[in-house]
Amino acid sequence: MIEPIRSLSVDVVPQAIIGLPVEKIVGKRADISSGHDDFDFFEGAFFKLDDKIEIAVRHYQGHPKNTTTIYIDRREADIERITELILQIMRELHVPSTALQWQRRDDPEL
């Protein structure tokens, strides 16, 4: 189960890129907020998966239009586990598998 949260309490890293805008992925499940970090300005939302794994769904200003990146808790390091989490997140957010453009499994050394 995926639930919106107000903020993250962990560091997250990019694990998948989806070929849809943030608004389409988040829908009415959470409020979309904007902010900035060391990289750029972004818009997105935060979620907790299965009441334990924090994720962010973000689009950075400098990234291609109509793409969204899924960020997962940095402590998740096993590629197979990350792949399973990405698929679960996509199912929970009703994202079609055809929208997946890249995932960590495609380039584990990145």
Secondary structure, 3 states (H helix, E strand, C coil): CEEEECCCCCCEEEEEEECCCHHHHHCCCCCCEEEECCCCEEEEEEEEECCCEEEEEEEECCCCCCCEEEEEECCCCCHHHHHHHHHHHHHHCCCCHHHEEEEHHHCCCC
